[in-house]
Amino acid sequence: MRGGALSAAQLRPAGPEDCGRLLELIRELAQYERLAAAVRADEDSLRATLFGPRPAAQVLLAELDGVVVGFALYFANYSTFLAQPGLWLEDLYVQAEHRGRGIGGMLFQAVAEQARAADCGRMEWSVLDWNSPAIAFYKRMGARPQQDWTTWRLTGTGLRALAERGR
């Protein structure tokens, strides 16, 4: 196991004062995923969307010796087939030098606990098909990939054009 024995990481909910550090970790994640150019977030937009009047998601932070080294960002969704809420895990990230110490597992389990507490019928996420370390991690956690489903997305100009169609 890299990094020695399991860490004594502490988990806590993020607050508005954590937006600067959260943004640093988001940028690191984007760099790792080869998507750095896609990051448009800044501290103000994180503060407004995560801690404003209608928070869009929740964030758990993992700390080692008072330093935030990882995070999980998740939000509610809904399954019409189950007639139950679900939970979408948008991001799970631990800095490279702190991986292999159980921190990712702690974050993942804590999100699963949140899903169970909210009576969610499922917890879902996506993973890049080339990210074999993440895929191996999720398999160790007991997760299995979905078959016959492909994620589709509308963003930016396409989303705007569709929303304005027929006006």
WOQUI-V565704 format. One record per residue. N is the residue number from 1. SS is DSSP state (~ for helix, > for strand, _ for the rest). PHI is phi in whole degrees, -180 to 180 (none if undefined). D_FIRST is the distance of its C-alpha to the first C-alpha in whole Angstrom. Layout:
{{N/SS/PHI/D_FIRST} {N/SS/PHI/D_FIRST}}
This chain:
{{1/_/none/0} {2/_/-69/4} {3/_/78/7} {4/_/84/6} {5/_/-64/7} {6/_/-52/8} {7/_/-72/11} {8/_/-101/15} {9/_/-66/16} {10/>/-114/19} {11/>/-106/21} {12/>/-155/25} {13/>/-68/27} {14/_/-76/28} {15/_/-127/32} {16/~/-55/34} {17/~/-70/33} {18/~/-94/29} {19/~/-60/31} {20/~/-63/30} {21/~/-68/27} {22/~/-60/26} {23/~/-61/28} {24/~/-59/26} {25/~/-68/23} {26/~/-61/25} {27/~/-65/26} {28/~/-64/23} {29/~/-60/22} {30/~/-61/25} {31/~/-62/24} {32/~/-60/21} {33/_/-83/23} {34/_/63/26} {35/_/-129/28} {36/~/-55/29} {37/~/-68/33} {38/~/-82/33} {39/_/-73/32} {40/_/-115/35} {41/_/-62/34} {42/_/-138/35} {43/~/-59/35} {44/~/-64/38} {45/~/-69/37} {46/~/-63/34} {47/~/-60/36} {48/~/-68/39} {49/~/-86/37} {50/~/-100/34} {51/~/-131/36} {52/_/-81/40} {53/_/-63/42} {54/_/-128/41} {55/_/-57/37} {56/_/-86/36} {57/_/-159/32} {58/>/-119/30} {59/>/-133/27} {60/>/-106/24} {61/>/-111/22} {62/>/-110/19} {63/>/-118/19} {64/>/-123/17} {65/_/50/20} {66/_/81/23} {67/>/-109/21} {68/>/-73/21} {69/>/-120/18} {70/>/-169/18} {71/>/-156/21} {72/>/-131/22} {73/>/-119/26} {74/>/-147/28} {75/>/-153/31} {76/>/-79/34} {77/>/-136/35} {78/>/-146/37} {79/>/-108/38} {80/_/-69/42} {81/_/-66/41} {82/_/-90/39} {83/_/54/41} {84/>/-143/38} {85/>/-68/36} {86/>/-131/33} {87/>/-133/30} {88/>/-106/29} {89/>/-89/26} {90/>/-77/26} {91/>/-143/23} {92/>/-135/20} {93/>/-145/18} {94/>/-130/15} {95/_/-55/15} {96/~/-52/13} {97/~/-71/12} {98/~/-112/11} {99/_/-74/9} {100/_/82/6} {101/_/-114/7} {102/_/91/9} {103/~/-69/12} {104/~/-60/13} {105/~/-63/14} {106/~/-63/16} {107/~/-63/18} {108/~/-61/18} {109/~/-64/19} {110/~/-63/22} {111/~/-67/23} {112/~/-60/24} {113/~/-63/25} {114/~/-63/28} {115/~/-63/29} {116/~/-65/29} {117/~/-63/31} {118/_/-92/33} {119/_/57/34} {120/_/-74/33} {121/_/-83/33} {122/>/-163/30} {123/>/-128/27} {124/>/-135/27} {125/_/-166/26} {126/_/-122/26} {127/_/-141/23} {128/_/-63/24} {129/_/-65/24} {130/_/-90/23} {131/_/-85/20} {132/~/-62/17} {133/~/-62/14} {134/~/-68/16} {135/~/-61/18} {136/~/-63/15} {137/~/-59/14} {138/~/-64/17} {139/~/-64/18} {140/~/-63/15} {141/_/-79/17} {142/_/97/20} {143/_/-84/22} {144/_/-133/24} {145/_/-69/26} {146/_/-81/29} {147/_/-103/32} {148/_/69/35} {149/_/-123/34} {150/_/-125/34} {151/_/-78/34} {152/_/-118/37} {153/_/-150/37} {154/_/-116/40} {155/_/-139/40} {156/~/43/42} {157/~/-60/46} {158/~/-63/45} {159/~/-65/45} {160/~/-62/47} {161/~/-63/50} {162/~/-66/49} {163/~/-63/50} {164/~/-94/53} {165/_/-62/54} {166/_/83/58} {167/_/-76/58}}
